[in-house]
Amino acid sequence: MFRLHLGRTSGYCDGLSRRSFLQLGVAGMASVGLPALLQAKANSSTKKNTSVILIWLDGGPGHMDMYDMKPDAPAEYRGIWKPIKTKVPGLDLTELYPKQAKITDKFSIVRSLHHNTGDHFAGGHRMLTAQDMGVSGANTAGKFPSIGSIVNREVGSRRRGIPGYVAIPYGMSIGLRPGYFGGHFLGAQHNPFETVNDANSPNFNVNNLNLAQGLTIDRLDDRRSLVKHFDTVRREIDQLPESRAMDRFSAEAYEFVSGPLARKAFDIHKEDARLRDRYGRNSWGQSTLLARRLVEAGSTFVTVHLGGWDHHWDLQKGYERLLPQVDALVATLFSDLDDRGMLDSTLVVLCGEFSRTPKMNDGGNGGPPGSMGTPGRDHWGEAMFCLLGGGGVKGGQVIGSTDRLGLRPTSRPLKPCHIHATIYEVLGIDPKLHLLDPTGRPVPVLEEPEPIHELL
């Protein structure tokens, strides 16, 4: 079927270390595809009411130390930690994931994901847009809209007054913001709404929900009425589709700022203290809890940025600090969604831009062995993992496998496009969707629009 719509985490080894809210106005709204900005939502035939939480491990999480352990491999491959058995036979996890081990029936692991690049930027672009397009450390500019931006265009919010696409605390990939999370040629209106502030802060709030100093709802109504008057005059002169799209977009912006729904959804302080403890009283845990609040309120695509995974050395210190946090937030998120009756309508995805080398280095980073701490792992895109669960995705499965050293897939090799196609399928979006690029040429969103059928 052919469908055409006209319309400071830690630094990286590469040496690289928006708007956070739509403006109350029409500046910048005449970008490519603007006439269809909200048309897709209005005309959408999707019957699903599903959402996605993408937990992004920025920097490159290693498969060999988390979800694809090789206990029988030589020591320099199998690494520091031992696997533990889980609720699902054959789905073993690292011993640093005891909480996830109890709920493996709620999610599945793809062990045969690959895109064959060890470049942070190339990997990030491929994972977040499913496109290669020559992006690399020497050419970092995004070349295609992110999956979140496409979802925002096609579906929008599940509930008026709530942003459809949100990034907590920001949309950032490999130091680029919004980077490969952005809307690119779809326009900045499809960049994620960013919460920016630390959700774990006692004083957490989303500044962009507050009106400018001295501006009340009454005054906002007055200004909105004035804008409507000028819009009416303009339309008498020129009946453009862009004008109607601007009117609709401005109306949604007004509802977002002036209505109570978004303000309530972002108020994490209303959560039970015991549940907040279970997620983890840290930035990552509270960000994940906030993501759950947003999909519960009506957001369709929410990303959670967990940065700091570029462990070329001293892997032990890094992972023994980070993995328990991930374990708590992932296990609690699935249990929380299930308890609230939201698991069947919320897909959780956990991944990063690539994995780490199966063989550990000597911890010297070019110096004497061990001079930089314990051994680490370098960049590796030939074998990666992706966790998926909820939203109708079958749990308790292992999709694909890698060889005995974890170097490359040996069965069911899968690419980022297959992950994207699965997400689209969960959301009720046709994976064979085409968009118009800036030259007016129709381009497929996915070159291989086949979802992972075993999961659906």
CORQUIGI-V524637 format. One record per residue. N is the residue number from 1. PHI is phi in whole degrees, 0 to 359 (NA if undefined). PSI is psi as a letter, one per 20 degrees, with the letter a starting at -180 (none if undefined). Layout:
BEGIN
n=N phi=PHI psi=PSI
n=N phi=PHI psi=PSI
END
This chain:
BEGIN
n=1 phi=NA psi=p
n=2 phi=257 psi=p
n=3 phi=240 psi=p
n=4 phi=231 psi=p
n=5 phi=256 psi=p
n=6 phi=276 psi=k
n=7 phi=285 psi=none
n=8 phi=NA psi=n
n=9 phi=297 psi=r
n=10 phi=299 psi=q
n=11 phi=288 psi=r
n=12 phi=249 psi=r
n=13 phi=295 psi=i
n=14 phi=288 psi=i
n=15 phi=91 psi=j
n=16 phi=256 psi=p
n=17 phi=287 psi=none
n=18 phi=NA psi=b
n=19 phi=242 psi=p
n=20 phi=260 psi=i
n=21 phi=205 psi=q
n=22 phi=295 psi=p
n=23 phi=286 psi=q
n=24 phi=278 psi=n
n=25 phi=174 psi=a
n=26 phi=236 psi=j
n=27 phi=298 psi=p
n=28 phi=78 psi=j
n=29 phi=272 psi=i
n=30 phi=265 psi=k
n=31 phi=277 psi=r
n=32 phi=301 psi=p
n=33 phi=85 psi=j
n=34 phi=302 psi=g
n=35 phi=304 psi=h
n=36 phi=257 psi=j
n=37 phi=308 psi=g
n=38 phi=248 psi=i
n=39 phi=298 psi=h
n=40 phi=299 psi=g
n=41 phi=293 psi=g
n=42 phi=295 psi=h
n=43 phi=262 psi=j
n=44 phi=300 psi=p
n=45 phi=258 psi=j
n=46 phi=298 psi=p
n=47 phi=254 psi=j
n=48 phi=269 psi=q
n=49 phi=235 psi=l
n=50 phi=254 psi=r
n=51 phi=222 psi=r
n=52 phi=229 psi=p
n=53 phi=245 psi=o
n=54 phi=259 psi=o
n=55 phi=265 psi=o
n=56 phi=259 psi=o
n=57 phi=268 psi=n
n=58 phi=285 psi=p
n=59 phi=123 psi=i
n=60 phi=107 psi=n
n=61 phi=278 psi=q
n=62 phi=273 psi=p
n=63 phi=291 psi=h
n=64 phi=289 psi=i
n=65 phi=250 psi=j
n=66 phi=229 psi=f
n=67 phi=242 psi=j
n=68 phi=215 psi=m
n=69 phi=281 psi=q
n=70 phi=233 psi=m
n=71 phi=294 psi=i
n=72 phi=265 psi=i
n=73 phi=282 psi=r
n=74 phi=305 psi=q
n=75 phi=305 psi=h
n=76 phi=289 psi=i
n=77 phi=260 psi=g
n=78 phi=292 psi=h
n=79 phi=85 psi=b
n=80 phi=268 psi=h
n=81 phi=253 psi=q
n=82 phi=262 psi=q
n=83 phi=281 psi=q
n=84 phi=235 psi=q
n=85 phi=286 psi=q
n=86 phi=234 psi=a
n=87 phi=299 psi=h
n=88 phi=252 psi=o
n=89 phi=304 psi=p
n=90 phi=89 psi=i
n=91 phi=255 psi=m
n=92 phi=279 psi=q
n=93 phi=232 psi=r
n=94 phi=297 psi=q
n=95 phi=296 psi=i
n=96 phi=278 psi=j
n=97 phi=241 psi=l
n=98 phi=293 psi=h
n=99 phi=285 psi=g
n=100 phi=293 psi=h
n=101 phi=301 psi=h
n=102 phi=276 psi=i
n=103 phi=230 psi=k
n=104 phi=295 psi=i
n=105 phi=287 psi=i
n=106 phi=266 psi=i
n=107 phi=219 psi=r
n=108 phi=235 psi=r
n=109 phi=238 psi=p
n=110 phi=270 psi=o
n=111 phi=256 psi=i
n=112 phi=246 psi=k
n=113 phi=289 psi=q
n=114 phi=199 psi=q
n=115 phi=220 psi=i
n=116 phi=66 psi=k
n=117 phi=227 psi=q
n=118 phi=255 psi=j
n=119 phi=268 psi=p
n=120 phi=308 psi=g
n=121 phi=288 psi=g
n=122 phi=298 psi=g
n=123 phi=295 psi=g
n=124 phi=298 psi=g
n=125 phi=295 psi=g
n=126 phi=291 psi=h
n=127 phi=287 psi=h
n=128 phi=266 psi=h
n=129 phi=240 psi=i
n=130 phi=67 psi=j
n=131 phi=238 psi=q
n=132 phi=273 psi=f
n=133 phi=57 psi=k
n=134 phi=76 psi=j
n=135 phi=290 psi=p
n=136 phi=198 psi=a
n=137 phi=297 psi=h
n=138 phi=267 psi=i
n=139 phi=209 psi=m
n=140 phi=274 psi=i
n=141 phi=298 psi=p
n=142 phi=294 psi=q
n=143 phi=241 psi=i
n=144 phi=204 psi=q
n=145 phi=295 psi=q
n=146 phi=288 psi=r
n=147 phi=297 psi=h
n=148 phi=297 psi=h
n=149 phi=292 psi=h
n=150 phi=293 psi=g
n=151 phi=298 psi=g
n=152 phi=297 psi=h
n=153 phi=291 psi=g
n=154 phi=284 psi=h
n=155 phi=244 psi=g
n=156 phi=72 psi=b
n=157 phi=280 psi=q
n=158 phi=280 psi=i
n=159 phi=210 psi=p
n=160 phi=299 psi=q
n=161 phi=93 psi=i
n=162 phi=239 psi=p
n=163 phi=295 psi=p
n=164 phi=284 psi=h
n=165 phi=232 psi=o
n=166 phi=231 psi=q
n=167 phi=240 psi=p
n=168 phi=242 psi=p
n=169 phi=281 psi=i
n=170 phi=200 psi=r
n=171 phi=271 psi=o
n=172 phi=213 psi=p
n=173 phi=230 psi=o
n=174 phi=55 psi=l
n=175 phi=81 psi=i
n=176 phi=262 psi=p
n=177 phi=228 psi=o
n=178 phi=281 psi=i
n=179 phi=54 psi=c
n=180 phi=276 psi=j
n=181 phi=269 psi=i
n=182 phi=275 psi=r
n=183 phi=279 psi=i
n=184 phi=49 psi=c
n=185 phi=285 psi=i
n=186 phi=285 psi=i
n=187 phi=108 psi=q
n=188 phi=295 psi=i
n=189 phi=294 psi=i
n=190 phi=253 psi=j
n=191 phi=289 psi=q
n=192 phi=288 psi=q
n=193 phi=285 psi=p
n=194 phi=256 psi=p
n=195 phi=280 psi=h
n=196 phi=68 psi=g
n=197 phi=285 psi=r
n=198 phi=286 psi=o
n=199 phi=294 psi=i
n=200 phi=273 psi=i
n=201 phi=290 psi=p
n=202 phi=301 psi=h
n=203 phi=254 psi=k
n=204 phi=303 psi=p
n=205 phi=205 psi=r
n=206 phi=257 psi=o
n=207 phi=303 psi=h
n=208 phi=285 psi=i
n=209 phi=274 psi=i
n=210 phi=269 psi=q
n=211 phi=287 psi=q
n=212 phi=301 psi=q
n=213 phi=305 psi=p
n=214 phi=86 psi=i
n=215 phi=257 psi=o
n=216 phi=261 psi=r
n=217 phi=299 psi=h
n=218 phi=299 psi=g
n=219 phi=293 psi=h
n=220 phi=297 psi=h
n=221 phi=299 psi=g
n=222 phi=299 psi=g
n=223 phi=294 psi=h
n=224 phi=294 psi=h
n=225 phi=297 psi=h
n=226 phi=296 psi=g
n=227 phi=299 psi=g
n=228 phi=299 psi=h
n=229 phi=298 psi=g
n=230 phi=294 psi=h
n=231 phi=297 psi=h
n=232 phi=296 psi=g
n=233 phi=300 psi=g
n=234 phi=296 psi=g
n=235 phi=293 psi=h
n=236 phi=294 psi=h
n=237 phi=271 psi=g
n=238 phi=215 psi=o
n=239 phi=273 psi=n
n=240 phi=258 psi=q
n=241 phi=302 psi=h
n=242 phi=300 psi=h
n=243 phi=297 psi=g
n=244 phi=294 psi=h
n=245 phi=295 psi=g
n=246 phi=297 psi=g
n=247 phi=301 psi=g
n=248 phi=295 psi=g
n=249 phi=296 psi=g
n=250 phi=298 psi=h
n=251 phi=296 psi=g
n=252 phi=292 psi=h
n=253 phi=299 psi=g
n=254 phi=297 psi=g
n=255 phi=297 psi=h
n=256 phi=298 psi=g
n=257 phi=285 psi=g
n=258 phi=270 psi=i
n=259 phi=273 psi=r
n=260 phi=273 psi=i
n=261 phi=297 psi=g
n=262 phi=295 psi=g
n=263 phi=300 psi=g
n=264 phi=291 psi=g
n=265 phi=297 psi=h
n=266 phi=279 psi=i
n=267 phi=275 psi=n
n=268 phi=292 psi=i
n=269 phi=294 psi=i
n=270 phi=281 psi=i
n=271 phi=286 psi=q
n=272 phi=300 psi=p
n=273 phi=300 psi=h
n=274 phi=291 psi=h
n=275 phi=291 psi=h
n=276 phi=299 psi=h
n=277 phi=297 psi=g
n=278 phi=294 psi=g
n=279 phi=295 psi=h
n=280 phi=113 psi=p
n=281 phi=278 psi=m
n=282 phi=214 psi=r
n=283 phi=301 psi=g
n=284 phi=292 psi=g
n=285 phi=297 psi=g
n=286 phi=289 psi=h
n=287 phi=296 psi=h
n=288 phi=292 psi=g
n=289 phi=298 psi=g
n=290 phi=297 psi=h
n=291 phi=299 psi=g
n=292 phi=297 psi=g
n=293 phi=300 psi=h
n=294 phi=288 psi=g
n=295 phi=291 psi=h
n=296 phi=296 psi=h
n=297 phi=280 psi=h
n=298 phi=136 psi=j
n=299 phi=291 psi=q
n=300 phi=261 psi=h
n=301 phi=224 psi=o
n=302 phi=235 psi=p
n=303 phi=250 psi=q
n=304 phi=239 psi=p
n=305 phi=268 psi=o
n=306 phi=243 psi=n
n=307 phi=262 psi=r
n=308 phi=106 psi=k
n=309 phi=251 psi=j
n=310 phi=268 psi=m
n=311 phi=267 psi=n
n=312 phi=284 psi=h
n=313 phi=210 psi=r
n=314 phi=53 psi=l
n=315 phi=299 psi=h
n=316 phi=300 psi=g
n=317 phi=298 psi=g
n=318 phi=294 psi=g
n=319 phi=288 psi=h
n=320 phi=289 psi=i
n=321 phi=267 psi=g
n=322 phi=272 psi=g
n=323 phi=296 psi=h
n=324 phi=299 psi=h
n=325 phi=294 psi=g
n=326 phi=296 psi=g
n=327 phi=302 psi=g
n=328 phi=295 psi=g
n=329 phi=288 psi=h
n=330 phi=292 psi=g
n=331 phi=298 psi=g
n=332 phi=290 psi=h
n=333 phi=300 psi=g
n=334 phi=295 psi=g
n=335 phi=294 psi=h
n=336 phi=295 psi=g
n=337 phi=300 psi=g
n=338 phi=296 psi=g
n=339 phi=299 psi=h
n=340 phi=269 psi=j
n=341 phi=72 psi=k
n=342 phi=253 psi=i
n=343 phi=294 psi=h
n=344 phi=290 psi=i
n=345 phi=249 psi=j
n=346 phi=231 psi=o
n=347 phi=271 psi=p
n=348 phi=254 psi=p
n=349 phi=233 psi=p
n=350 phi=233 psi=p
n=351 phi=194 psi=r
n=352 phi=220 psi=a
n=353 phi=282 psi=h
n=354 phi=197 psi=a
n=355 phi=252 psi=a
n=356 phi=237 psi=q
n=357 phi=302 psi=p
n=358 phi=301 psi=h
n=359 phi=271 psi=p
n=360 phi=284 psi=q
n=361 phi=272 psi=a
n=362 phi=267 psi=j
n=363 phi=79 psi=j
n=364 phi=259 psi=h
n=365 phi=51 psi=l
n=366 phi=97 psi=i
n=367 phi=261 psi=a
n=368 phi=299 psi=q
n=369 phi=308 psi=p
n=370 phi=80 psi=i
n=371 phi=289 psi=i
n=372 phi=253 psi=j
n=373 phi=106 psi=b
n=374 phi=293 psi=r
n=375 phi=303 psi=q
n=376 phi=226 psi=a
n=377 phi=229 psi=q
n=378 phi=261 psi=a
n=379 phi=285 psi=q
n=380 phi=204 psi=o
n=381 phi=246 psi=j
n=382 phi=278 psi=i
n=383 phi=207 psi=p
n=384 phi=217 psi=r
n=385 phi=242 psi=r
n=386 phi=212 psi=p
n=387 phi=265 psi=p
n=388 phi=222 psi=p
n=389 phi=197 psi=q
n=390 phi=85 psi=r
n=391 phi=67 psi=k
n=392 phi=95 psi=i
n=393 phi=287 psi=p
n=394 phi=292 psi=p
n=395 phi=264 psi=r
n=396 phi=72 psi=k
n=397 phi=243 psi=q
n=398 phi=246 psi=o
n=399 phi=257 psi=o
n=400 phi=78 psi=r
n=401 phi=207 psi=r
n=402 phi=244 psi=r
n=403 phi=291 psi=r
n=404 phi=295 psi=i
n=405 phi=256 psi=j
n=406 phi=73 psi=k
n=407 phi=280 psi=g
n=408 phi=211 psi=q
n=409 phi=297 psi=q
n=410 phi=247 psi=i
n=411 phi=214 psi=q
n=412 phi=49 psi=l
n=413 phi=298 psi=p
n=414 phi=230 psi=q
n=415 phi=243 psi=r
n=416 phi=306 psi=h
n=417 phi=299 psi=h
n=418 phi=287 psi=h
n=419 phi=295 psi=g
n=420 phi=299 psi=g
n=421 phi=299 psi=h
n=422 phi=294 psi=g
n=423 phi=298 psi=g
n=424 phi=300 psi=g
n=425 phi=298 psi=g
n=426 phi=298 psi=h
n=427 phi=275 psi=i
n=428 phi=82 psi=k
n=429 phi=255 psi=p
n=430 phi=292 psi=o
n=431 phi=298 psi=i
n=432 phi=271 psi=j
n=433 phi=306 psi=q
n=434 phi=243 psi=q
n=435 phi=237 psi=r
n=436 phi=268 psi=p
n=437 phi=280 psi=r
n=438 phi=301 psi=i
n=439 phi=271 psi=i
n=440 phi=89 psi=j
n=441 phi=271 psi=p
n=442 phi=289 psi=p
n=443 phi=231 psi=q
n=444 phi=287 psi=q
n=445 phi=294 psi=h
n=446 phi=228 psi=p
n=447 phi=286 psi=h
n=448 phi=236 psi=n
n=449 phi=276 psi=l
n=450 phi=255 psi=o
n=451 phi=288 psi=r
n=452 phi=276 psi=n
n=453 phi=296 psi=h
n=454 phi=298 psi=h
n=455 phi=270 psi=i
n=456 phi=249 psi=none
END
